[in-house]
Amino acid sequence: MLDDYKIRFSSHVKHLQNQITEKMQDLDIEIELLEDRWSRTDHQGSPGGGGITRAFQGQTFENAGVNTSEVFGAINPDFAKKLNGTGDDLWATGISLIIHPRNPKVPTVHANFRMIQQGEKFWFGGGADLTPFYPHEEDFEYFHQVWKKACKPYECYDWMKEECDKYFVNHHRGGEMRGIGGIFFDHYNSGDLEADFNMVTDLSNHFIESYFPIVEKRINEAFDKEDEEFQLHRRGRYVEFNLLHDRGTLFGLRTNGRTDSILISLPARCKYTYKFSPKENSPHAKMMEYYFPKNW
């Protein structure tokens, strides 16, 4: 029975990948898409599945990756001990995406939804979080309200939001979050496979509603050099999190994933300035107040 759900989840994430791709192409008619179908070998050198990487570059979306994968086979025994399952064999499928818009008034967004089996254990994980660069609080409220609505049938918003607030944090920056949160869950297995499958697929189907209306609302807003400077510095903080703290990056690299597909999460441009601080009383100084947990 588990194999049937694995096939269905793999099919679902590919369908969602297509829906998100179509939406991005509708919003950015000049966008360039590079689709790359790749394969991998497992820890013992045997065929180990692969994935579909879609790399985007355009006017609305400066760079983005909307990727699916289905990998399987032997993994490093030392790394296997750090995971949630049993044994040294792994199967995993999911969708992972990151979208970096060009306009600083449009937030960056990240989401992933996955199903994993290691030996005798299996679980689900995923979530979605928003990284804005301008203090449009109504956008932050909208994003969270969509996820609150999506989570309501499963009574999971409160704990998933808390997990998100705790996870996407640059601890080396005094507990500063990389964005304004969203939902996050990992190692999820309630004991009811059908219920868990339905919940995760249902949640993933809300991603398009949670993000693209914000893009459409802000896509043509004017911005200045200071807006862009702040965006580039915050993208730098995004890079810090992805390279220092993100478990998904580590998981991909240690399971012989495809490095370019994993690091597609990084922005095309970012900036670092020693002791960077936005101008006092500016919208960007105000934005800094939102990079800590808040009730939405």
URTAWO-V200760 format. One record per helix or strand of 3 or more residues. SS is the DSSP state (helix for helix, strand for strand). FROM is the first residue (numbers start at 1). LEN is the number of residues. If there is no record, write none. Layout:
ss=<SS;SS>
from=<FROM;FROM>
len=<LEN;LEN>
This chain:
ss=<helix;strand;strand;strand;helix;strand;strand;strand;helix;helix;helix;strand;helix;helix;helix;helix;helix;helix>
from=<2;32;47;61;77;89;108;121;137;157;171;182;193;207;225;247;259;283>
len=<26;10;11;14;4;13;11;11;16;11;3;7;12;12;20;8;7;6>
